[in-house]
Amino acid sequence: PALEPVPVDGVLDELERYLRPRLPRLTGGVSLRIRVQPDLPWVRANRVLLVWALENLVKNSLDALAGRRGGRIRVVARSTGPEGVRIQVSDNGPGIVHGVREKLFRTGVTTKVGGWGVGLSLTRRIIEDLHDGRIRTRQRKGGGAIFEIVLPTEWHPSAGGENLADGAAMAEREDRSRVFMK
């Protein structure tokens, strides 16, 4: 699949547009909040596959929160400076069993009844093999899981066409917060 410079906030807007009409029937009271650092650098990506990978992570969080009151899912995107852009998808669900966490991205590994174990393995292939990024998971303090994606920086609109992957520093600006669903 072809890769091109893509604005991360545009990817998250597209994710939100896809999820918004589906959340009421999928969630049962789960809130989704997306926070995007202003003026994020762009990444080299296949937009459709990147949105799908993020959608898969959010849907996994929804599954983990099924039947729980007060469920929260957060998607946060911010610059890591010269390293790239970090996108975290976190929830306050039960978390990931320690013995499963190390092999969670392998094909066939699932914690879902009736699951096939292909979603996270495809997500990892999309992020790491296609986009030259990294994905990892860890427990969230206070319960839940965090999936963290780091994608290399490609370009930034205010850089006048300069490639930011060369280590140019970016000043982190105050986040703007958008609540999409409660």
LUMDO-916431 format. One record per residue: residue number from 1; x, y, z of N, C-alpha, C in turn; residue in three letters. Coordinates in Angstrom, 2 decimals, padded with zeros to 5 digits, always signed. Example, Ala and Ser with C-alpha at 12.3 -4.5 7.8 and 13.67 -1.06 7.14 Angstrom:
REM residues 2
+-----+---------+---------+---------+---------+---------+---------+---------+---------+---------+--------+
: num :    n.px :    n.py :    n.pz :   ca.px :   ca.py :   ca.pz :    c.px :    c.py :    c.pz : residu :
+-----+---------+---------+---------+---------+---------+---------+---------+---------+---------+--------+
:   1 : +013.19 : -005.69 : +007.80 : +012.30 : -004.50 : +007.80 : +013.20 : -003.30 : +007.80 :    ala :
:   2 : +012.85 : -002.25 : +007.08 : +013.67 : -001.06 : +007.14 : +012.90 : +000.03 : +007.87 :    ser :
+-----+---------+---------+---------+---------+---------+---------+---------+---------+---------+--------+
This chain:
REM residues 182
+-----+---------+---------+---------+---------+---------+---------+---------+---------+---------+--------+
: num :    n.px :    n.py :    n.pz :   ca.px :   ca.py :   ca.pz :    c.px :    c.py :    c.pz : residu :
+-----+---------+---------+---------+---------+---------+---------+---------+---------+---------+--------+
:   1 : +000.82 : -001.21 : +000.00 : +000.00 : +000.00 : +000.00 : +000.85 : +001.26 : +000.00 :    pro :
:   2 : +000.40 : +002.26 : -000.70 : +001.13 : +003.52 : -000.83 : +001.09 : +004.31 : +000.47 :    ala :
:   3 : +002.22 : +004.95 : +000.78 : +002.32 : +005.83 : +001.93 : +002.47 : +007.26 : +001.44 :    leu :
:   4 : +001.90 : +008.19 : +002.19 : +002.00 : +009.60 : +001.84 : +001.99 : +010.42 : +003.12 :    glu :
:   5 : +002.43 : +011.68 : +003.08 : +002.36 : +012.52 : +004.27 : +000.90 : +012.70 : +004.70 :    pro :
:   6 : +000.64 : +012.44 : +005.98 : -000.72 : +012.47 : +006.51 : -000.73 : +013.24 : +007.82 :    val :
:   7 : -001.68 : +014.16 : +008.01 : -001.80 : +014.85 : +009.30 : -002.48 : +013.93 : +010.32 :    pro :
:   8 : -001.87 : +013.77 : +011.49 : -002.41 : +012.87 : +012.51 : -003.76 : +013.36 : +012.99 :    val :
:   9 : -003.94 : +014.67 : +013.14 : -005.25 : +015.15 : +013.59 : -006.34 : +014.81 : +012.58 :    asp :
:  10 : -006.00 : +014.79 : +011.30 : -006.97 : +014.37 : +010.29 : -007.32 : +012.89 : +010.41 :    gly :
:  11 : -006.34 : +012.06 : +010.73 : -006.59 : +010.63 : +010.95 : -007.53 : +010.45 : +012.14 :    val :
:  12 : -007.28 : +011.20 : +013.22 : -008.13 : +011.07 : +014.40 : -009.52 : +011.64 : +014.16 :    leu :
:  13 : -009.62 : +012.69 : +013.34 : -010.94 : +013.20 : +012.95 : -011.72 : +012.12 : +012.19 :    asp :
:  14 : -011.03 : +011.44 : +011.28 : -011.68 : +010.38 : +010.51 : -012.10 : +009.22 : +011.41 :    glu :
:  15 : -011.27 : +008.87 : +012.37 : -011.61 : +007.84 : +013.35 : -012.87 : +008.25 : +014.11 :    leu :
:  16 : -012.91 : +009.49 : +014.56 : -014.08 : +009.98 : +015.29 : -015.33 : +009.96 : +014.43 :    glu :
:  17 : -015.22 : +010.38 : +013.17 : -016.39 : +010.37 : +012.27 : -016.91 : +008.96 : +012.06 :    arg :
:  18 : -016.02 : +007.99 : +012.02 : -016.44 : +006.60 : +011.87 : -017.11 : +006.09 : +013.15 :    tyr :
:  19 : -016.52 : +006.41 : +014.31 : -017.02 : +005.87 : +015.58 : -018.28 : +006.55 : +016.09 :    leu :
:  20 : -018.39 : +007.85 : +015.87 : -019.49 : +008.61 : +016.48 : -020.87 : +007.99 : +016.25 :    arg :
:  21 : -021.26 : +007.66 : +015.03 : -022.61 : +007.10 : +014.85 : -022.73 : +005.68 : +015.40 :    pro :
:  22 : -021.64 : +004.99 : +015.62 : -021.67 : +003.60 : +016.07 : -021.59 : +003.46 : +017.59 :    arg :
:  23 : -021.02 : +004.47 : +018.26 : -020.80 : +004.37 : +019.70 : -022.06 : +004.15 : +020.52 :    leu :
:  24 : -023.15 : +004.84 : +020.25 : -024.31 : +004.62 : +021.12 : -024.76 : +003.16 : +021.20 :    pro :
:  25 : -024.69 : +002.44 : +020.10 : -025.12 : +001.04 : +020.16 : -024.01 : +000.11 : +020.61 :    arg :
:  26 : -022.77 : +000.56 : +020.56 : -021.64 : -000.28 : +020.95 : -021.26 : -000.12 : +022.42 :    leu :
:  27 : -021.53 : +001.04 : +023.02 : -020.88 : +001.35 : +024.28 : -021.68 : +001.06 : +025.53 :    thr :
:  28 : -022.91 : +001.48 : +025.59 : -023.64 : +001.34 : +026.85 : -023.05 : +002.21 : +027.94 :    gly :
:  29 : -022.73 : +003.45 : +027.64 : -022.27 : +004.38 : +028.67 : -020.77 : +004.59 : +028.75 :    gly :
:  30 : -020.02 : +004.17 : +027.77 : -018.58 : +004.39 : +027.76 : -018.30 : +005.75 : +027.13 :    val :
:  31 : -017.39 : +006.51 : +027.75 : -017.02 : +007.81 : +027.17 : -015.73 : +007.66 : +026.37 :    ser :
:  32 : -015.68 : +008.39 : +025.29 : -014.50 : +008.43 : +024.44 : -014.03 : +009.86 : +024.37 :    leu :
:  33 : -012.76 : +010.08 : +024.70 : -012.19 : +011.43 : +024.60 : -010.94 : +011.34 : +023.75 :    arg :
:  34 : -010.83 : +012.26 : +022.79 : -009.65 : +012.33 : +021.94 : -008.97 : +013.66 : +022.18 :    ile :
:  35 : -007.70 : +013.60 : +022.52 : -006.90 : +014.81 : +022.77 : -005.78 : +014.84 : +021.74 :    arg :
:  36 : -005.65 : +015.98 : +021.10 : -004.66 : +016.13 : +020.04 : -003.82 : +017.37 : +020.32 :    val :
:  37 : -002.52 : +017.20 : +020.39 : -001.63 : +018.34 : +020.53 : -001.74 : +019.18 : +019.26 :    gln :
:  38 : -001.91 : +020.47 : +019.39 : -001.98 : +021.31 : +018.19 : -000.68 : +021.24 : +017.39 :    pro :
:  39 : -000.80 : +021.43 : +016.10 : +000.34 : +021.52 : +015.19 : +001.25 : +020.29 : +015.23 :    asp :
:  40 : +000.64 : +019.13 : +015.32 : +001.45 : +017.90 : +015.27 : +002.14 : +017.78 : +013.93 :    leu :
:  41 : +003.34 : +017.22 : +013.92 : +003.97 : +016.92 : +012.64 : +003.17 : +015.85 : +011.91 :    pro :
:  42 : +003.32 : +015.79 : +010.63 : +002.65 : +014.77 : +009.83 : +003.48 : +013.50 : +009.88 :    trp :
:  43 : +002.83 : +012.39 : +009.54 : +003.53 : +011.10 : +009.47 : +003.36 : +010.56 : +008.06 :    val :
:  44 : +004.27 : +009.68 : +007.66 : +004.16 : +009.01 : +006.36 : +003.31 : +007.78 : +006.60 :    arg :
:  45 : +002.12 : +007.74 : +005.98 : +001.17 : +006.68 : +006.33 : +000.25 : +006.34 : +005.17 :    ala :
:  46 : -000.34 : +005.19 : +005.30 : -001.50 : +004.83 : +004.51 : -002.68 : +005.16 : +005.41 :    asn :
:  47 : -003.38 : +006.22 : +005.08 : -004.43 : +006.76 : +005.94 : -005.48 : +005.71 : +006.29 :    arg :
:  48 : -005.95 : +004.95 : +005.31 : -007.01 : +003.96 : +005.54 : -006.55 : +002.91 : +006.54 :    val :
:  49 : -005.33 : +002.40 : +006.37 : -004.84 : +001.35 : +007.27 : -004.54 : +001.89 : +008.66 :    leu :
:  50 : -004.05 : +003.12 : +008.75 : -003.79 : +003.70 : +010.06 : -005.09 : +003.93 : +010.82 :    leu :
:  51 : -006.12 : +004.42 : +010.15 : -007.42 : +004.59 : +010.80 : -007.94 : +003.22 : +011.25 :    val :
:  52 : -007.81 : +002.20 : +010.41 : -008.29 : +000.87 : +010.78 : -007.57 : +000.35 : +012.02 :    trp :
:  53 : -006.23 : +000.54 : +012.08 : -005.47 : +000.06 : +013.23 : -005.95 : +000.75 : +014.52 :    ala :
:  54 : -006.18 : +002.05 : +014.47 : -006.66 : +002.77 : +015.64 : -008.09 : +002.35 : +016.00 :    leu :
:  55 : -008.92 : +002.17 : +014.99 : -010.28 : +001.70 : +015.22 : -010.26 : +000.34 : +015.93 :    glu :
:  56 : -009.36 : -000.54 : +015.51 : -009.26 : -001.86 : +016.13 : -008.90 : -001.73 : +017.61 :    asn :
:  57 : -007.97 : -000.83 : +017.94 : -007.59 : -000.64 : +019.34 : -008.77 : -000.10 : +020.16 :    leu :
:  58 : -009.51 : +000.85 : +019.60 : -010.67 : +001.40 : +020.31 : -011.74 : +000.33 : +020.49 :    val :
:  59 : -012.00 : -000.46 : +019.46 : -013.00 : -001.53 : +019.58 : -012.57 : -002.57 : +020.61 :    lys :
:  60 : -011.28 : -002.87 : +020.69 : -010.81 : -003.78 : +021.73 : -011.06 : -003.19 : +023.12 :    asn :
:  61 : -010.85 : -001.89 : +023.27 : -011.15 : -001.24 : +024.54 : -012.64 : -001.33 : +024.86 :    ser :
:  62 : -013.47 : -001.11 : +023.85 : -014.92 : -001.24 : +024.05 : -015.29 : -002.64 : +024.52 :    leu :
:  63 : -014.68 : -003.65 : +023.91 : -014.94 : -005.04 : +024.32 : -014.50 : -005.26 : +025.77 :    asp :
:  64 : -013.35 : -004.70 : +026.15 : -012.85 : -004.86 : +027.51 : -013.75 : -004.18 : +028.53 :    ala :
:  65 : -014.46 : -003.14 : +028.11 : -015.32 : -002.38 : +029.01 : -016.77 : -002.85 : +029.00 :    leu :
:  66 : -017.08 : -003.86 : +028.21 : -018.46 : -004.34 : +028.09 : -019.03 : -004.68 : +029.47 :    ala :
:  67 : -020.21 : -004.14 : +029.74 : -020.89 : -004.42 : +030.99 : -020.40 : -003.62 : +032.19 :    gly :
:  68 : -019.46 : -002.72 : +031.99 : -018.93 : -001.91 : +033.09 : -019.53 : -000.51 : +033.04 :    arg :
:  69 : -019.86 : +000.00 : +034.19 : -020.31 : +001.38 : +034.27 : -019.09 : +002.30 : +034.44 :    arg :
:  70 : -019.19 : +003.48 : +033.87 : -018.10 : +004.45 : +034.02 : -016.88 : +004.14 : +033.18 :    gly :
:  71 : -017.07 : +003.38 : +032.10 : -015.95 : +003.05 : +031.23 : -015.44 : +004.28 : +030.50 :    gly :
:  72 : -014.12 : +004.38 : +030.38 : -013.49 : +005.51 : +029.69 : -012.44 : +005.01 : +028.72 :    arg :
:  73 : -012.46 : +005.59 : +027.54 : -011.42 : +005.35 : +026.54 : -010.83 : +006.70 : +026.18 :    ile :
:  74 : -009.50 : +006.76 : +026.17 : -008.81 : +007.99 : +025.81 : -007.87 : +007.72 : +024.65 :    arg :
:  75 : -007.89 : +008.61 : +023.69 : -006.94 : +008.58 : +022.58 : -006.19 : +009.90 : +022.66 :    val :
:  76 : -004.89 : +009.83 : +022.83 : -004.07 : +011.03 : +023.00 : -002.94 : +010.99 : +021.97 :    val :
:  77 : -002.79 : +012.09 : +021.23 : -001.72 : +012.20 : +020.24 : -000.88 : +013.42 : +020.56 :    ala :
:  78 : +000.44 : +013.19 : +020.62 : +001.37 : +014.29 : +020.87 : +002.71 : +014.00 : +020.24 :    arg :
:  79 : +003.47 : +015.05 : +020.05 : +004.80 : +014.94 : +019.47 : +005.77 : +014.37 : +020.49 :    ser :
:  80 : +006.71 : +013.59 : +020.00 : +007.81 : +013.12 : +020.85 : +009.10 : +013.80 : +020.43 :    thr :
:  81 : +008.98 : +014.93 : +019.74 : +010.15 : +015.63 : +019.24 : +010.69 : +014.93 : +018.01 :    gly :
:  82 : +011.99 : +014.73 : +017.96 : +012.58 : +014.13 : +016.76 : +012.18 : +012.67 : +016.54 :    pro :
:  83 : +011.70 : +012.01 : +017.60 : +011.34 : +010.60 : +017.48 : +010.11 : +010.40 : +016.62 :    glu :
:  84 : +009.15 : +011.30 : +016.73 : +007.94 : +011.14 : +015.94 : +006.70 : +011.60 : +016.68 :    gly :
:  85 : +005.62 : +010.89 : +016.42 : +004.33 : +011.18 : +017.02 : +003.89 : +009.96 : +017.81 :    val :
:  86 : +003.45 : +010.19 : +019.04 : +002.96 : +009.11 : +019.90 : +001.44 : +009.20 : +019.97 :    arg :
:  87 : +000.79 : +008.07 : +019.71 : -000.66 : +007.97 : +019.85 : -000.93 : +006.88 : +020.87 :    ile :
:  88 : -001.62 : +007.25 : +021.94 : -001.97 : +006.29 : +022.98 : -003.47 : +006.06 : +023.00 :    gln :
:  89 : -003.86 : +004.81 : +023.07 : -005.26 : +004.43 : +023.27 : -005.29 : +003.71 : +024.61 :    val :
:  90 : -006.03 : +004.29 : +025.57 : -006.07 : +003.70 : +026.90 : -007.52 : +003.55 : +027.35 :    ser :
:  91 : -007.72 : +002.62 : +028.29 : -009.05 : +002.43 : +028.86 : -008.91 : +002.11 : +030.34 :    asp :
:  92 : -010.02 : +002.13 : +031.04 : -010.02 : +001.81 : +032.47 : -010.70 : +000.45 : +032.71 :    asn :
:  93 : -010.51 : -000.46 : +031.78 : -011.07 : -001.80 : +031.91 : -010.23 : -002.68 : +032.81 :    gly :
:  94 : -010.36 : -004.00 : +032.66 : -009.65 : -004.93 : +033.53 : -008.16 : -005.06 : +033.25 :    pro :
:  95 : -007.69 : -004.52 : +032.14 : -006.28 : -004.65 : +031.79 : -006.02 : -005.96 : +031.07 :    gly :
:  96 : -004.75 : -006.23 : +030.84 : -004.34 : -007.42 : +030.10 : -003.60 : -008.34 : +031.05 :    ile :
:  97 : -004.01 : -009.58 : +031.08 : -003.37 : -010.57 : +031.94 : -001.89 : -010.64 : +031.59 :    val :
:  98 : -001.05 : -010.63 : +032.63 : +000.40 : -010.58 : +032.42 : +000.91 : -011.68 : +031.49 :    his :
:  99 : +000.48 : -012.88 : +031.63 : +000.96 : -013.97 : +030.78 : +000.59 : -013.83 : +029.32 :    gly :
: 100 : -000.45 : -013.05 : +029.05 : -000.92 : -012.85 : +027.68 : -000.23 : -011.64 : +027.04 :    val :
: 101 : +000.12 : -010.67 : +027.85 : +000.65 : -009.40 : +027.34 : +001.86 : -009.59 : +026.42 :    arg :
: 102 : +002.76 : -010.50 : +026.79 : +003.99 : -010.69 : +026.00 : +003.72 : -011.27 : +024.62 :    glu :
: 103 : +002.62 : -011.99 : +024.47 : +002.33 : -012.63 : +023.18 : +001.07 : -012.10 : +022.51 :    lys :
: 104 : +000.55 : -011.00 : +023.00 : -000.74 : -010.48 : +022.54 : -000.77 : -010.14 : +021.05 :    leu :
: 105 : +000.37 : -009.76 : +020.48 : +000.40 : -009.34 : +019.08 : +000.65 : -010.51 : +018.12 :    phe :
: 106 : +000.73 : -011.72 : +018.65 : +000.91 : -012.90 : +017.80 : -000.42 : -013.34 : +017.22 :    arg :
: 107 : -000.40 : -013.79 : +015.98 : -001.60 : -014.30 : +015.33 : -002.14 : -015.49 : +016.12 :    thr :
: 108 : -003.46 : -015.48 : +016.35 : -004.12 : -016.58 : +017.05 : -004.25 : -016.37 : +018.55 :    gly :
: 109 : -003.59 : -015.37 : +019.12 : -003.68 : -015.10 : +020.55 : -004.86 : -014.17 : +020.79 :    val :
: 110 : -005.78 : -014.60 : +021.64 : -006.96 : -013.79 : +021.94 : -007.40 : -014.03 : +023.37 :    thr :
: 111 : -008.05 : -013.06 : +023.95 : -008.67 : -013.21 : +025.26 : -010.19 : -013.18 : +025.13 :    thr :
: 112 : -010.68 : -013.03 : +023.91 : -012.12 : -012.92 : +023.67 : -012.72 : -014.29 : +023.38 :    lys :
: 113 : -013.87 : -014.55 : +023.97 : -014.60 : -015.76 : +023.65 : -015.02 : -015.66 : +022.18 :    val :
: 114 : -014.65 : -016.63 : +021.40 : -014.98 : -016.61 : +019.98 : -014.05 : -015.73 : +019.15 :    gly :
: 115 : -013.03 : -015.15 : +019.78 : -012.09 : -014.31 : +019.03 : -011.14 : -015.16 : +018.19 :    gly :
: 116 : -010.65 : -014.58 : +017.13 : -009.74 : -015.28 : +016.23 : -008.28 : -014.92 : +016.47 :    trp :
: 117 : -008.05 : -013.82 : +017.14 : -006.67 : -013.43 : +017.41 : -005.94 : -012.87 : +016.20 :    gly :
: 118 : -006.66 : -012.15 : +015.35 : -006.00 : -011.57 : +014.17 : -005.94 : -010.04 : +014.22 :    val :
: 119 : -006.81 : -009.40 : +014.98 : -006.88 : -007.94 : +014.99 : -005.60 : -007.27 : +015.44 :    gly :
: 120 : -005.07 : -007.68 : +016.59 : -003.85 : -007.04 : +017.09 : -002.62 : -007.44 : +016.30 :    leu :
: 121 : -002.60 : -008.66 : +015.75 : -001.45 : -009.03 : +014.91 : -001.45 : -008.21 : +013.63 :    ser :
: 122 : -002.62 : -007.95 : +013.05 : -002.69 : -007.08 : +011.87 : -002.34 : -005.64 : +012.22 :    leu :
: 123 : -002.82 : -005.19 : +013.37 : -002.50 : -003.83 : +013.82 : -000.98 : -003.68 : +013.94 :    thr :
: 124 : -000.31 : -004.65 : +014.55 : +001.14 : -004.59 : +014.69 : +001.83 : -004.57 : +013.32 :    arg :
: 125 : +001.37 : -005.41 : +012.40 : +001.97 : -005.43 : +011.06 : +001.79 : -004.08 : +010.36 :    arg :
: 126 : +000.61 : -003.49 : +010.50 : +000.34 : -002.19 : +009.88 : +001.28 : -001.13 : +010.46 :    ile :
: 127 : +001.41 : -001.10 : +011.78 : +002.22 : -000.07 : +012.44 : +003.71 : -000.30 : +012.22 :    ile :
: 128 : +004.17 : -001.51 : +012.46 : +005.61 : -001.77 : +012.44 : +006.15 : -002.08 : +011.05 :    glu :
: 129 : +005.51 : -002.97 : +010.34 : +006.04 : -003.38 : +009.04 : +005.77 : -002.36 : +007.94 :    asp :
: 130 : +004.57 : -001.83 : +007.90 : +004.21 : -000.89 : +006.84 : +004.65 : +000.54 : +007.16 :    leu :
: 131 : +004.44 : +000.99 : +008.39 : +004.68 : +002.39 : +008.75 : +006.01 : +002.62 : +009.47 :    his :
: 132 : +006.79 : +001.57 : +009.66 : +008.09 : +001.68 : +010.31 : +007.97 : +002.31 : +011.70 :    asp :
: 133 : +006.85 : +002.01 : +012.38 : +006.61 : +002.53 : +013.72 : +006.79 : +001.45 : +014.76 :    gly :
: 134 : +006.33 : +001.75 : +015.96 : +006.38 : +000.79 : +017.07 : +005.03 : +000.77 : +017.75 :    arg :
: 135 : +004.65 : -000.39 : +018.27 : +003.45 : -000.50 : +019.09 : +003.79 : -001.38 : +020.28 :    ile :
: 136 : +003.30 : -000.98 : +021.43 : +003.50 : -001.77 : +022.64 : +002.29 : -001.57 : +023.54 :    arg :
: 137 : +002.20 : -002.42 : +024.54 : +001.11 : -002.30 : +025.49 : +001.66 : -002.40 : +026.90 :    thr :
: 138 : +000.93 : -001.80 : +027.82 : +001.30 : -001.89 : +029.23 : +000.04 : -001.67 : +030.06 :    arg :
: 139 : +000.15 : -002.00 : +031.32 : -000.95 : -001.78 : +032.24 : -001.07 : -000.29 : +032.54 :    gln :
: 140 : -002.29 : +000.15 : +032.73 : -002.55 : +001.53 : +033.12 : -002.61 : +001.58 : +034.64 :    arg :
: 141 : -001.96 : +002.56 : +035.23 : -002.05 : +002.73 : +036.68 : -003.50 : +002.95 : +037.05 :    lys :
: 142 : -003.97 : +002.25 : +038.04 : -005.37 : +002.37 : +038.44 : -006.27 : +001.40 : +037.69 :    gly :
: 143 : -005.70 : +000.58 : +036.83 : -006.48 : -000.43 : +036.10 : -006.68 : -000.05 : +034.65 :    gly :
: 144 : -006.68 : -001.04 : +033.82 : -006.88 : -000.83 : +032.40 : -005.62 : -001.10 : +031.60 :    gly :
: 145 : -005.70 : -000.78 : +030.34 : -004.60 : -001.03 : +029.41 : -004.27 : +000.22 : +028.63 :    ala :
: 146 : -003.03 : +000.31 : +028.21 : -002.57 : +001.38 : +027.32 : -001.89 : +000.73 : +026.13 :    ile :
: 147 : -002.32 : +001.10 : +024.94 : -001.63 : +000.73 : +023.72 : -000.98 : +001.99 : +023.20 :    phe :
: 148 : +000.31 : +001.91 : +022.94 : +001.07 : +003.09 : +022.52 : +001.71 : +002.83 : +021.17 :    glu :
: 149 : +001.44 : +003.74 : +020.26 : +002.00 : +003.70 : +018.91 : +002.93 : +004.89 : +018.76 :    ile :
: 150 : +004.11 : +004.68 : +018.21 : +005.01 : +005.78 : +017.86 : +005.30 : +005.65 : +016.37 :    val :
: 151 : +005.01 : +006.72 : +015.64 : +005.24 : +006.76 : +014.20 : +006.29 : +007.81 : +013.89 :    leu :
: 152 : +007.18 : +007.52 : +012.94 : +008.20 : +008.50 : +012.59 : +007.58 : +009.76 : +011.99 :    pro :
: 153 : +008.19 : +010.88 : +012.32 : +007.75 : +012.16 : +011.80 : +008.12 : +012.28 : +010.32 :    thr :
: 154 : +007.21 : +012.84 : +009.54 : +007.45 : +013.00 : +008.12 : +007.61 : +014.47 : +007.73 :    glu :
: 155 : +006.65 : +015.27 : +008.11 : +006.60 : +016.64 : +007.61 : +005.68 : +017.45 : +008.51 :    trp :
: 156 : +005.88 : +018.71 : +008.53 : +005.00 : +019.58 : +009.32 : +004.64 : +020.80 : +008.48 :    his :
: 157 : +003.37 : +021.17 : +008.45 : +002.96 : +022.30 : +007.60 : +003.72 : +023.60 : +007.89 :    pro :
: 158 : +004.04 : +023.84 : +009.15 : +004.73 : +025.10 : +009.47 : +006.24 : +025.01 : +009.25 :    ser :
: 159 : +006.74 : +023.84 : +008.86 : +008.18 : +023.68 : +008.66 : +008.61 : +024.11 : +007.26 :    ala :
: 160 : +007.66 : +024.61 : +006.47 : +008.00 : +025.08 : +005.13 : +008.51 : +023.96 : +004.24 :    gly :
: 161 : +007.97 : +022.76 : +004.43 : +008.36 : +021.63 : +003.61 : +009.56 : +020.86 : +004.13 :    gly :
: 162 : +010.14 : +021.29 : +005.26 : +011.28 : +020.57 : +005.81 : +010.83 : +019.25 : +006.41 :    glu :
: 163 : +011.65 : +018.25 : +006.27 : +011.38 : +016.96 : +006.87 : +011.80 : +017.02 : +008.33 :    asn :
: 164 : +010.89 : +016.71 : +009.26 : +011.21 : +016.78 : +010.68 : +011.84 : +015.51 : +011.22 :    leu :
: 165 : +011.99 : +014.51 : +010.40 : +012.59 : +013.28 : +010.86 : +014.07 : +013.46 : +011.14 :    ala :
: 166 : +014.64 : +014.61 : +010.77 : +016.07 : +014.83 : +010.96 : +016.41 : +015.27 : +012.38 :    asp :
: 167 : +015.43 : +015.35 : +013.26 : +015.71 : +015.67 : +014.66 : +015.40 : +017.09 : +015.05 :    gly :
: 168 : +014.77 : +017.85 : +014.18 : +014.41 : +019.22 : +014.53 : +013.48 : +019.19 : +015.74 :    ala :
: 169 : +013.78 : +020.02 : +016.71 : +012.99 : +020.04 : +017.94 : +011.68 : +020.78 : +017.72 :    ala :
: 170 : +010.66 : +020.31 : +018.39 : +009.36 : +020.97 : +018.35 : +008.97 : +021.37 : +019.75 :    met :
: 171 : +008.49 : +022.56 : +019.92 : +008.00 : +022.97 : +021.22 : +006.60 : +022.38 : +021.41 :    ala :
: 172 : +006.41 : +021.74 : +022.55 : +005.09 : +021.17 : +022.83 : +004.17 : +022.30 : +023.27 :    glu :
: 173 : +003.01 : +022.30 : +022.66 : +002.03 : +023.33 : +023.00 : +000.93 : +022.71 : +023.83 :    arg :
: 174 : +000.15 : +023.57 : +024.45 : -000.95 : +023.09 : +025.28 : -001.92 : +022.26 : +024.45 :    glu :
: 175 : -002.36 : +021.15 : +025.02 : -003.32 : +020.28 : +024.33 : -004.67 : +020.98 : +024.20 :    asp :
: 176 : -005.35 : +020.64 : +023.13 : -006.76 : +020.99 : +023.05 : -007.50 : +019.68 : +023.25 :    arg :
: 177 : -008.56 : +019.72 : +023.97 : -009.27 : +018.49 : +024.30 : -010.63 : +018.50 : +023.62 :    ser :
: 178 : -010.99 : +017.35 : +023.08 : -012.27 : +017.22 : +022.42 : -012.97 : +015.99 : +022.98 :    arg :
: 179 : -014.13 : +016.16 : +023.53 : -014.91 : +015.03 : +024.00 : -015.91 : +014.71 : +022.91 :    val :
: 180 : -015.86 : +013.50 : +022.40 : -016.72 : +013.13 : +021.30 : -017.95 : +012.36 : +021.73 :    phe :
: 181 : -017.88 : +011.60 : +022.77 : -019.01 : +010.76 : +023.12 : -019.02 : +010.54 : +024.62 :    met :
: 182 : -020.19 : +010.63 : +025.21 : -020.33 : +010.29 : +026.63 : -021.46 : +009.33 : +026.78 :    lys :
+-----+---------+---------+---------+---------+---------+---------+---------+---------+---------+--------+
